[in-house]
């Protein structure tokens, strides 16, 4: 489940209802499923969260130190001096804009299909809060979006989390199909040599999709899983929803390949565009794993793995660190408005002093 939660950034929705309940008062009673809404975290829980964050950042730092072995600070400084900062900043801004605006539109469509009609404008503050929190922890960012939708649209927490997991499944399928295309169309690419990975992931994801698309199973155990109240999006999703969400997600992923090409070029690493695009599915998949905050350490290792034939380890590490740094820096301004909105949502949610029963 941790892997799926790491991809909990996209979701699909089944019905486009015209009812907007964004201004309605929410009640923890008479909902389709009841989830625990904690009035506050105990000190032990807060300490555990701090420990988890410290360990995550410690792991990221350890990976970066290992990758930087044998490289002096003077070498890093020389690499930065010879880079083109304006091209790099433009590429980073473009990458961030494609991610943020594209995912805001995707999330709005996702929750509109399965829960309640959600506009792009309504989704903006929720996604901004998510992006801001992702600078700390990816899973926390996903939880923020689910909680925001609970408060604004009355989407039960378990259902919202399951919808995010559904989108994560769609994302994995898109990346696997892109990897499969790269393996077929681009000779000499890393994915051509490891073609069996995208094939296996595509087959496994399609098998899961077939299970939900075929309808109610006859097996008692499978029927019990199928009928879980929180898995509403999985049951209601039709092939058309899969296709629509994939068509929205695919350009977002593809745009990252073009931006990565210019980010590498700004540091003097000239990789053929087709090779960058061919490697991008693997880079997206590996760097999105919920192991370290914002993919720190993982992204740098992936870039060195994929493009070591075109640049030195020190240069590729510098590019990766610069990308990660800009990714965090560009998220921080979103917290100015988004954090305040999120804080108000949390304050309102803490008014009920009772705990709802967890989903059976």
TORKOL-4160 file (C-alpha; in steps of 0.2 Angstrom, whole numbers, padded with zeros to 4 digits, m for minus):
360
<pt num="1" X="0000" Y="0000" Z="0000"/>
<pt num="2" X="0014" Y="0012" Z="0003"/>
<pt num="3" X="0019" Y="0011" Z="m0015"/>
<pt num="4" X="0001" Y="0015" Z="m0021"/>
<pt num="5" X="0000" Y="0029" Z="m0008"/>
<pt num="6" X="0015" Y="0037" Z="m0016"/>
<pt num="7" X="0006" Y="0038" Z="m0033"/>
<pt num="8" X="m0010" Y="0044" Z="m0024"/>
<pt num="9" X="m0009" Y="0060" Z="m0035"/>
<pt num="10" X="m0022" Y="0056" Z="m0048"/>
<pt num="11" X="m0040" Y="0050" Z="m0047"/>
<pt num="12" X="m0055" Y="0046" Z="m0058"/>
<pt num="13" X="m0073" Y="0050" Z="m0055"/>
<pt num="14" X="m0088" Y="0042" Z="m0062"/>
<pt num="15" X="m0103" Y="0053" Z="m0062"/>
<pt num="16" X="m0104" Y="0072" Z="m0067"/>
<pt num="17" X="m0117" Y="0078" Z="m0054"/>
<pt num="18" X="m0123" Y="0096" Z="m0056"/>
<pt num="19" X="m0124" Y="0098" Z="m0037"/>
<pt num="20" X="m0111" Y="0108" Z="m0029"/>
<pt num="21" X="m0110" Y="0105" Z="m0010"/>
<pt num="22" X="m0095" Y="0116" Z="m0007"/>
<pt num="23" X="m0104" Y="0127" Z="0004"/>
<pt num="24" X="m0114" Y="0114" Z="0014"/>
<pt num="25" X="m0111" Y="0111" Z="0032"/>
<pt num="26" X="m0103" Y="0094" Z="0034"/>
<pt num="27" X="m0109" Y="0081" Z="0047"/>
<pt num="28" X="m0101" Y="0065" Z="0053"/>
<pt num="29" X="m0118" Y="0057" Z="0054"/>
<pt num="30" X="m0127" Y="0048" Z="0040"/>
<pt num="31" X="m0113" Y="0047" Z="0028"/>
<pt num="32" X="m0111" Y="0032" Z="0017"/>
<pt num="33" X="m0096" Y="0027" Z="0027"/>
<pt num="34" X="m0089" Y="0034" Z="0043"/>
<pt num="35" X="m0071" Y="0037" Z="0046"/>
<pt num="36" X="m0061" Y="0042" Z="0062"/>
<pt num="37" X="m0059" Y="0061" Z="0062"/>
<pt num="38" X="m0046" Y="0064" Z="0076"/>
<pt num="39" X="m0048" Y="0080" Z="0086"/>
<pt num="40" X="m0029" Y="0081" Z="0088"/>
<pt num="41" X="m0014" Y="0070" Z="0087"/>
<pt num="42" X="m0007" Y="0064" Z="0104"/>
<pt num="43" X="0011" Y="0069" Z="0108"/>
<pt num="44" X="0017" Y="0051" Z="0104"/>
<pt num="45" X="0010" Y="0052" Z="0087"/>
<pt num="46" X="0018" Y="0069" Z="0084"/>
<pt num="47" X="0035" Y="0062" Z="0090"/>
<pt num="48" X="0033" Y="0047" Z="0078"/>
<pt num="49" X="0030" Y="0059" Z="0063"/>
<pt num="50" X="0045" Y="0069" Z="0067"/>
<pt num="51" X="0056" Y="0053" Z="0069"/>
<pt num="52" X="0049" Y="0047" Z="0052"/>
<pt num="53" X="0053" Y="0064" Z="0044"/>
<pt num="54" X="0071" Y="0064" Z="0051"/>
<pt num="55" X="0074" Y="0046" Z="0045"/>
<pt num="56" X="0067" Y="0051" Z="0028"/>
<pt num="57" X="0078" Y="0066" Z="0026"/>
<pt num="58" X="0093" Y="0056" Z="0034"/>
<pt num="59" X="0091" Y="0043" Z="0020"/>
<pt num="60" X="0090" Y="0056" Z="0007"/>
<pt num="61" X="0106" Y="0064" Z="0013"/>
<pt num="62" X="0115" Y="0047" Z="0014"/>
<pt num="63" X="0111" Y="0043" Z="m0004"/>
<pt num="64" X="0117" Y="0061" Z="m0009"/>
<pt num="65" X="0133" Y="0059" Z="0001"/>
<pt num="66" X="0137" Y="0042" Z="m0007"/>
<pt num="67" X="0134" Y="0049" Z="m0025"/>
<pt num="68" X="0145" Y="0064" Z="m0021"/>
<pt num="69" X="0160" Y="0053" Z="m0015"/>
<pt num="70" X="0176" Y="0058" Z="m0023"/>
<pt num="71" X="0169" Y="0075" Z="m0029"/>
<pt num="72" X="0176" Y="0091" Z="m0021"/>
<pt num="73" X="0166" Y="0107" Z="m0017"/>
<pt num="74" X="0177" Y="0116" Z="m0030"/>
<pt num="75" X="0171" Y="0104" Z="m0044"/>
<pt num="76" X="0152" Y="0108" Z="m0039"/>
<pt num="77" X="0156" Y="0126" Z="m0039"/>
<pt num="78" X="0164" Y="0125" Z="m0056"/>
<pt num="79" X="0149" Y="0116" Z="m0063"/>
<pt num="80" X="0137" Y="0129" Z="m0057"/>
<pt num="81" X="0148" Y="0143" Z="m0064"/>
<pt num="82" X="0147" Y="0135" Z="m0082"/>
<pt num="83" X="0129" Y="0132" Z="m0081"/>
<pt num="84" X="0116" Y="0143" Z="m0090"/>
<pt num="85" X="0105" Y="0149" Z="m0075"/>
<pt num="86" X="0091" Y="0157" Z="m0086"/>
<pt num="87" X="0088" Y="0141" Z="m0097"/>
<pt num="88" X="0088" Y="0131" Z="m0081"/>
<pt num="89" X="0076" Y="0142" Z="m0072"/>
<pt num="90" X="0064" Y="0143" Z="m0087"/>
<pt num="91" X="0064" Y="0124" Z="m0088"/>
<pt num="92" X="0061" Y="0122" Z="m0070"/>
<pt num="93" X="0046" Y="0135" Z="m0070"/>
<pt num="94" X="0039" Y="0126" Z="m0086"/>
<pt num="95" X="0040" Y="0109" Z="m0077"/>
<pt num="96" X="0032" Y="0115" Z="m0061"/>
<pt num="97" X="0018" Y="0124" Z="m0071"/>
<pt num="98" X="0014" Y="0108" Z="m0081"/>
<pt num="99" X="0013" Y="0098" Z="m0065"/>
<pt num="100" X="0003" Y="0110" Z="m0055"/>
<pt num="101" X="m0009" Y="0116" Z="m0067"/>
<pt num="102" X="m0011" Y="0099" Z="m0076"/>
<pt num="103" X="m0014" Y="0090" Z="m0060"/>
<pt num="104" X="m0026" Y="0103" Z="m0053"/>
<pt num="105" X="m0037" Y="0100" Z="m0069"/>
<pt num="106" X="m0034" Y="0081" Z="m0067"/>
<pt num="107" X="m0040" Y="0081" Z="m0049"/>
<pt num="108" X="m0055" Y="0091" Z="m0053"/>
<pt num="109" X="m0060" Y="0079" Z="m0066"/>
<pt num="110" X="m0057" Y="0064" Z="m0055"/>
<pt num="111" X="m0067" Y="0070" Z="m0040"/>
<pt num="112" X="m0081" Y="0076" Z="m0052"/>
<pt num="113" X="m0083" Y="0058" Z="m0060"/>
<pt num="114" X="m0084" Y="0049" Z="m0044"/>
<pt num="115" X="m0090" Y="0061" Z="m0030"/>
<pt num="116" X="m0096" Y="0078" Z="m0032"/>
<pt num="117" X="m0094" Y="0091" Z="m0046"/>
<pt num="118" X="m0077" Y="0100" Z="m0043"/>
<pt num="119" X="m0071" Y="0115" Z="m0053"/>
<pt num="120" X="m0053" Y="0119" Z="m0058"/>
<pt num="121" X="m0054" Y="0135" Z="m0047"/>
<pt num="122" X="m0061" Y="0125" Z="m0032"/>
<pt num="123" X="m0046" Y="0112" Z="m0033"/>
<pt num="124" X="m0033" Y="0126" Z="m0034"/>
<pt num="125" X="m0031" Y="0129" Z="m0015"/>
<pt num="126" X="m0032" Y="0110" Z="m0011"/>
<pt num="127" X="m0019" Y="0106" Z="m0024"/>
<pt num="128" X="m0008" Y="0120" Z="m0018"/>
<pt num="129" X="m0009" Y="0114" Z="0000"/>
<pt num="130" X="m0004" Y="0097" Z="m0006"/>
<pt num="131" X="0011" Y="0103" Z="m0016"/>
<pt num="132" X="0017" Y="0114" Z="m0001"/>
<pt num="133" X="0016" Y="0099" Z="0011"/>
<pt num="134" X="0025" Y="0088" Z="m0002"/>
<pt num="135" X="0041" Y="0098" Z="0002"/>
<pt num="136" X="0040" Y="0088" Z="0018"/>
<pt num="137" X="0032" Y="0072" Z="0014"/>
<pt num="138" X="0023" Y="0065" Z="m0001"/>
<pt num="139" X="0011" Y="0054" Z="0008"/>
<pt num="140" X="0007" Y="0069" Z="0019"/>
<pt num="141" X="0003" Y="0079" Z="0004"/>
<pt num="142" X="m0009" Y="0066" Z="m0003"/>
<pt num="143" X="m0018" Y="0065" Z="0014"/>
<pt num="144" X="m0020" Y="0084" Z="0014"/>
<pt num="145" X="m0029" Y="0084" Z="m0003"/>
<pt num="146" X="m0041" Y="0070" Z="0004"/>
<pt num="147" X="m0044" Y="0079" Z="0020"/>
<pt num="148" X="m0048" Y="0095" Z="0010"/>
<pt num="149" X="m0060" Y="0086" Z="m0001"/>
<pt num="150" X="m0068" Y="0079" Z="0015"/>
<pt num="151" X="m0071" Y="0096" Z="0021"/>
<pt num="152" X="m0076" Y="0105" Z="0005"/>
<pt num="153" X="m0086" Y="0091" Z="m0004"/>
<pt num="154" X="m0091" Y="0079" Z="0010"/>
<pt num="155" X="m0080" Y="0065" Z="0002"/>
<pt num="156" X="m0077" Y="0052" Z="0015"/>
<pt num="157" X="m0059" Y="0050" Z="0020"/>
<pt num="158" X="m0058" Y="0032" Z="0015"/>
<pt num="159" X="m0067" Y="0035" Z="m0001"/>
<pt num="160" X="m0056" Y="0049" Z="m0005"/>
<pt num="161" X="m0040" Y="0039" Z="m0001"/>
<pt num="162" X="m0047" Y="0025" Z="m0012"/>
<pt num="163" X="m0050" Y="0037" Z="m0026"/>
<pt num="164" X="m0032" Y="0043" Z="m0025"/>
<pt num="165" X="m0026" Y="0025" Z="m0025"/>
<pt num="166" X="m0037" Y="0022" Z="m0041"/>
<pt num="167" X="m0028" Y="0037" Z="m0049"/>
<pt num="168" X="m0011" Y="0030" Z="m0044"/>
<pt num="169" X="m0016" Y="0014" Z="m0053"/>
<pt num="170" X="m0020" Y="0024" Z="m0069"/>
<pt num="171" X="m0003" Y="0033" Z="m0067"/>
<pt num="172" X="0006" Y="0017" Z="m0066"/>
<pt num="173" X="m0002" Y="0011" Z="m0081"/>
<pt num="174" X="0002" Y="0027" Z="m0091"/>
<pt num="175" X="0020" Y="0026" Z="m0086"/>
<pt num="176" X="0021" Y="0007" Z="m0090"/>
<pt num="177" X="0013" Y="0010" Z="m0108"/>
<pt num="178" X="0025" Y="0025" Z="m0111"/>
<pt num="179" X="0040" Y="0014" Z="m0106"/>
<pt num="180" X="0033" Y="0000" Z="m0117"/>
<pt num="181" X="0033" Y="0012" Z="m0132"/>
<pt num="182" X="0050" Y="0018" Z="m0128"/>
<pt num="183" X="0057" Y="0000" Z="m0128"/>
<pt num="184" X="0049" Y="m0003" Z="m0145"/>
<pt num="185" X="0052" Y="0013" Z="m0154"/>
<pt num="186" X="0069" Y="0019" Z="m0147"/>
<pt num="187" X="0084" Y="0007" Z="m0150"/>
<pt num="188" X="0098" Y="0009" Z="m0137"/>
<pt num="189" X="0087" Y="0015" Z="m0124"/>
<pt num="190" X="0088" Y="0008" Z="m0106"/>
<pt num="191" X="0070" Y="0002" Z="m0107"/>
<pt num="192" X="0074" Y="m0007" Z="m0123"/>
<pt num="193" X="0086" Y="m0018" Z="m0113"/>
<pt num="194" X="0074" Y="m0020" Z="m0099"/>
<pt num="195" X="0058" Y="m0021" Z="m0109"/>
<pt num="196" X="0051" Y="m0035" Z="m0098"/>
<pt num="197" X="0048" Y="m0022" Z="m0084"/>
<pt num="198" X="0036" Y="m0011" Z="m0093"/>
<pt num="199" X="0028" Y="m0027" Z="m0100"/>
<pt num="200" X="0025" Y="m0035" Z="m0083"/>
<pt num="201" X="0019" Y="m0019" Z="m0075"/>
<pt num="202" X="0007" Y="m0016" Z="m0090"/>
<pt num="203" X="0000" Y="m0034" Z="m0089"/>
<pt num="204" X="m0002" Y="m0033" Z="m0070"/>
<pt num="205" X="m0011" Y="m0016" Z="m0070"/>
<pt num="206" X="m0022" Y="m0022" Z="m0084"/>
<pt num="207" X="m0027" Y="m0038" Z="m0074"/>
<pt num="208" X="m0032" Y="m0027" Z="m0060"/>
<pt num="209" X="m0042" Y="m0015" Z="m0071"/>
<pt num="210" X="m0051" Y="m0031" Z="m0079"/>
<pt num="211" X="m0056" Y="m0037" Z="m0061"/>
<pt num="212" X="m0065" Y="m0020" Z="m0058"/>
<pt num="213" X="m0072" Y="m0018" Z="m0075"/>
<pt num="214" X="m0080" Y="m0036" Z="m0077"/>
<pt num="215" X="m0092" Y="m0032" Z="m0063"/>
<pt num="216" X="m0097" Y="m0041" Z="m0047"/>
<pt num="217" X="m0087" Y="m0057" Z="m0045"/>
<pt num="218" X="m0094" Y="m0074" Z="m0040"/>
<pt num="219" X="m0081" Y="m0078" Z="m0027"/>
<pt num="220" X="m0086" Y="m0074" Z="m0009"/>
<pt num="221" X="m0069" Y="m0067" Z="m0005"/>
<pt num="222" X="m0067" Y="m0057" Z="m0020"/>
<pt num="223" X="m0085" Y="m0051" Z="m0019"/>
<pt num="224" X="m0081" Y="m0045" Z="m0001"/>
<pt num="225" X="m0066" Y="m0035" Z="m0008"/>
<pt num="226" X="m0077" Y="m0028" Z="m0022"/>
<pt num="227" X="m0091" Y="m0022" Z="m0011"/>
<pt num="228" X="m0081" Y="m0012" Z="0001"/>
<pt num="229" X="m0090" Y="0005" Z="0003"/>
<pt num="230" X="m0074" Y="0015" Z="0001"/>
<pt num="231" X="m0069" Y="0007" Z="m0016"/>
<pt num="232" X="m0083" Y="0017" Z="m0024"/>
<pt num="233" X="m0072" Y="0024" Z="m0038"/>
<pt num="234" X="m0065" Y="0007" Z="m0043"/>
<pt num="235" X="m0083" Y="0000" Z="m0045"/>
<pt num="236" X="m0090" Y="0015" Z="m0054"/>
<pt num="237" X="m0075" Y="0017" Z="m0066"/>
<pt num="238" X="m0079" Y="0012" Z="m0084"/>
<pt num="239" X="m0066" Y="0010" Z="m0098"/>
<pt num="240" X="m0071" Y="0028" Z="m0104"/>
<pt num="241" X="m0065" Y="0035" Z="m0087"/>
<pt num="242" X="m0048" Y="0026" Z="m0088"/>
<pt num="243" X="m0045" Y="0032" Z="m0105"/>
<pt num="244" X="m0050" Y="0050" Z="m0101"/>
<pt num="245" X="m0039" Y="0051" Z="m0086"/>
<pt num="246" X="m0024" Y="0043" Z="m0095"/>
<pt num="247" X="m0026" Y="0056" Z="m0109"/>
<pt num="248" X="m0025" Y="0070" Z="m0096"/>
<pt num="249" X="m0010" Y="0062" Z="m0087"/>
<pt num="250" X="0000" Y="0057" Z="m0102"/>
<pt num="251" X="0004" Y="0075" Z="m0108"/>
<pt num="252" X="0009" Y="0080" Z="m0091"/>
<pt num="253" X="0021" Y="0066" Z="m0090"/>
<pt num="254" X="0027" Y="0069" Z="m0108"/>
<pt num="255" X="0030" Y="0088" Z="m0104"/>
<pt num="256" X="0042" Y="0083" Z="m0090"/>
<pt num="257" X="0053" Y="0074" Z="m0103"/>
<pt num="258" X="0055" Y="0090" Z="m0113"/>
<pt num="259" X="0058" Y="0100" Z="m0098"/>
<pt num="260" X="0071" Y="0088" Z="m0092"/>
<pt num="261" X="0080" Y="0089" Z="m0109"/>
<pt num="262" X="0082" Y="0108" Z="m0107"/>
<pt num="263" X="0087" Y="0106" Z="m0089"/>
<pt num="264" X="0101" Y="0094" Z="m0094"/>
<pt num="265" X="0106" Y="0105" Z="m0108"/>
<pt num="266" X="0108" Y="0120" Z="m0097"/>
<pt num="267" X="0122" Y="0111" Z="m0088"/>
<pt num="268" X="0131" Y="0106" Z="m0104"/>
<pt num="269" X="0124" Y="0089" Z="m0105"/>
<pt num="270" X="0118" Y="0086" Z="m0122"/>
<pt num="271" X="0107" Y="0070" Z="m0123"/>
<pt num="272" X="0097" Y="0067" Z="m0138"/>
<pt num="273" X="0079" Y="0072" Z="m0135"/>
<pt num="274" X="0072" Y="0055" Z="m0140"/>
<pt num="275" X="0083" Y="0047" Z="m0127"/>
<pt num="276" X="0077" Y="0059" Z="m0114"/>
<pt num="277" X="0059" Y="0055" Z="m0118"/>
<pt num="278" X="0063" Y="0037" Z="m0119"/>
<pt num="279" X="0070" Y="0037" Z="m0101"/>
<pt num="280" X="0057" Y="0048" Z="m0094"/>
<pt num="281" X="0045" Y="0035" Z="m0089"/>
<pt num="282" X="0058" Y="0026" Z="m0078"/>
<pt num="283" X="0063" Y="0042" Z="m0071"/>
<pt num="284" X="0046" Y="0047" Z="m0066"/>
<pt num="285" X="0042" Y="0030" Z="m0059"/>
<pt num="286" X="0058" Y="0028" Z="m0048"/>
<pt num="287" X="0059" Y="0046" Z="m0042"/>
<pt num="288" X="0040" Y="0046" Z="m0037"/>
<pt num="289" X="0043" Y="0031" Z="m0025"/>
<pt num="290" X="0037" Y="0037" Z="m0007"/>
<pt num="291" X="0055" Y="0034" Z="0000"/>
<pt num="292" X="0062" Y="0051" Z="0003"/>
<pt num="293" X="0054" Y="0069" Z="0003"/>
<pt num="294" X="0052" Y="0076" Z="m0014"/>
<pt num="295" X="0062" Y="0062" Z="m0021"/>
<pt num="296" X="0078" Y="0069" Z="m0014"/>
<pt num="297" X="0093" Y="0057" Z="m0017"/>
<pt num="298" X="0082" Y="0045" Z="m0028"/>
<pt num="299" X="0081" Y="0058" Z="m0042"/>
<pt num="300" X="0099" Y="0061" Z="m0042"/>
<pt num="301" X="0103" Y="0042" Z="m0043"/>
<pt num="302" X="0091" Y="0039" Z="m0057"/>
<pt num="303" X="0099" Y="0053" Z="m0067"/>
<pt num="304" X="0116" Y="0046" Z="m0065"/>
<pt num="305" X="0110" Y="0029" Z="m0070"/>
<pt num="306" X="0101" Y="0035" Z="m0085"/>
<pt num="307" X="0113" Y="0048" Z="m0092"/>
<pt num="308" X="0130" Y="0043" Z="m0086"/>
<pt num="309" X="0136" Y="0040" Z="m0104"/>
<pt num="310" X="0133" Y="0059" Z="m0108"/>
<pt num="311" X="0140" Y="0068" Z="m0093"/>
<pt num="312" X="0151" Y="0065" Z="m0077"/>
<pt num="313" X="0143" Y="0059" Z="m0061"/>
<pt num="314" X="0147" Y="0076" Z="m0053"/>
<pt num="315" X="0138" Y="0086" Z="m0066"/>
<pt num="316" X="0123" Y="0074" Z="m0066"/>
<pt num="317" X="0122" Y="0075" Z="m0047"/>
<pt num="318" X="0123" Y="0094" Z="m0048"/>
<pt num="319" X="0109" Y="0094" Z="m0060"/>
<pt num="320" X="0098" Y="0083" Z="m0050"/>
<pt num="321" X="0101" Y="0093" Z="m0034"/>
<pt num="322" X="0097" Y="0109" Z="m0043"/>
<pt num="323" X="0081" Y="0101" Z="m0049"/>
<pt num="324" X="0076" Y="0095" Z="m0032"/>
<pt num="325" X="0080" Y="0112" Z="m0024"/>
<pt num="326" X="0070" Y="0122" Z="m0037"/>
<pt num="327" X="0056" Y="0109" Z="m0034"/>
<pt num="328" X="0055" Y="0113" Z="m0016"/>
<pt num="329" X="0058" Y="0132" Z="m0018"/>
<pt num="330" X="0044" Y="0133" Z="m0030"/>
<pt num="331" X="0032" Y="0124" Z="m0018"/>
<pt num="332" X="0035" Y="0135" Z="m0004"/>
<pt num="333" X="0026" Y="0151" Z="m0010"/>
<pt num="334" X="0010" Y="0140" Z="m0012"/>
<pt num="335" X="0010" Y="0138" Z="0007"/>
<pt num="336" X="0007" Y="0157" Z="0010"/>
<pt num="337" X="m0011" Y="0156" Z="0004"/>
<pt num="338" X="m0013" Y="0137" Z="0004"/>
<pt num="339" X="m0007" Y="0134" Z="0021"/>
<pt num="340" X="m0019" Y="0147" Z="0028"/>
<pt num="341" X="m0033" Y="0139" Z="0019"/>
<pt num="342" X="m0028" Y="0122" Z="0025"/>
<pt num="343" X="m0026" Y="0128" Z="0043"/>
<pt num="344" X="m0044" Y="0135" Z="0043"/>
<pt num="345" X="m0050" Y="0118" Z="0036"/>
<pt num="346" X="m0041" Y="0109" Z="0050"/>
<pt num="347" X="m0048" Y="0121" Z="0064"/>
<pt num="348" X="m0066" Y="0118" Z="0058"/>
<pt num="349" X="m0063" Y="0099" Z="0057"/>
<pt num="350" X="m0058" Y="0099" Z="0075"/>
<pt num="351" X="m0074" Y="0106" Z="0082"/>
<pt num="352" X="m0082" Y="0089" Z="0083"/>
<pt num="353" X="m0076" Y="0081" Z="0099"/>
<pt num="354" X="m0082" Y="0063" Z="0095"/>
<pt num="355" X="m0074" Y="0050" Z="0084"/>
<pt num="356" X="m0084" Y="0042" Z="0071"/>
<pt num="357" X="m0083" Y="0023" Z="0069"/>
<pt num="358" X="m0070" Y="0017" Z="0057"/>
<pt num="359" X="m0076" Y="0008" Z="0041"/>
<pt num="360" X="m0081" Y="m0009" Z="0044"/>
